[in-house]
Amino acid sequence: MKNLLFIGLGRMGSPMAGHLAANADFAVSVYNRTPGKAERWLSQYTGTAHNENNPYDAIILCVGNDDDVRENLALDGQFVPCLKPGAGFRRRSRGGQR
């Protein structure tokens, strides 16, 4: 089972994270800068809230702009230190995949 952190639970991110959570191959943790969105997602899907002690195989971002990406992927931030060695990240946005 792969441990995933999904960041960004807006109109696109919430159902995308839900789709991943329905797959038995993934354990999904979620984070949103608006806590209510994460709480609402957790009431609808199987998953957990982000915890800094969780080791993640991947971080998936569904955020609106490059500044949000840079903020969430800061090396000294709250998410990148949780990645397992060799892990990666994926970004989805209206601007495309990067």
C-alpha positions in Angstrom: 0.0 0.0 0.0 1.3 3.4 -1.0 0.9 6.3 1.5 -0.2 9.5 -0.4 -0.6 13.1 0.8 -3.1 15.0 -1.2 -2.9 18.8 -0.9 -5.7 20.9 -2.2 -9.4 19.9 -1.8 -11.2 22.3 -4.0 -13.6 21.6 -6.8 -11.1 19.4 -8.7 -9.0 18.1 -5.8 -11.7 16.8 -3.5 -13.1 14.2 -6.0 -9.6 13.3 -7.2 -8.5 12.5 -3.7 -11.8 10.6 -3.1 -11.1 8.5 -6.2 -7.6 7.6 -4.9 -9.0 6.9 -1.4 -11.4 4.4 -2.9 -8.5 2.4 -4.3 -7.2 -0.3 -1.9 -3.7 0.3 -3.1 -3.5 3.7 -1.5 -3.8 5.2 2.0 -4.7 8.8 1.5 -3.9 11.7 3.9 -5.3 15.1 3.1 -4.4 18.7 3.7 -6.2 22.0 2.8 -5.3 25.5 3.9 -9.0 25.9 4.7 -9.4 23.3 7.5 -13.2 23.0 6.9 -12.6 21.5 3.4 -10.4 18.8 4.9 -12.9 18.1 7.6 -15.7 17.9 5.0 -13.6 15.5 2.8 -12.8 13.3 5.8 -16.5 13.0 6.6 -17.2 11.8 3.1 -14.2 9.5 2.3 -11.9 7.1 4.0 -8.6 8.7 4.8 -6.7 10.7 7.5 -5.7 14.3 8.1 -2.1 15.1 7.3 0.2 14.3 10.3 3.9 15.3 10.3 4.7 11.8 11.5 3.3 10.1 8.4 5.9 8.9 6.0 4.6 9.5 2.4 5.4 7.8 -0.8 4.2 10.7 -2.8 2.7 14.2 -2.5 0.0 15.1 -4.9 -0.8 18.8 -5.3 -4.0 20.3 -6.8 -3.5 24.0 -6.1 -4.2 27.1 -8.1 -0.9 28.7 -8.8 2.9 28.5 -8.7 3.2 30.4 -5.4 1.0 27.8 -3.8 3.2 25.0 -5.2 6.4 26.7 -3.9 4.8 27.2 -0.5 3.7 23.6 -0.2 7.0 22.2 -1.5 9.4 24.3 0.5 12.2 22.0 1.6 12.0 23.3 5.2 8.1 23.3 5.2 5.7 20.9 6.8 5.3 18.4 3.9 8.6 17.6 2.1 10.3 16.4 5.3 7.6 13.7 5.5 8.5 12.1 2.2 10.2 8.7 2.2 13.5 8.5 0.5 13.0 8.2 -3.3 9.4 9.6 -3.1 8.1 12.2 -5.5 5.3 14.6 -6.1 2.7 15.3 -8.8 1.0 18.6 -9.6 -2.5 19.0 -11.1 -4.0 22.4 -11.8 -6.1 24.3 -14.4 -2.7 25.1 -16.0 -1.9 21.5 -16.7 0.3 18.8 -15.2 3.9 19.6 -14.3 
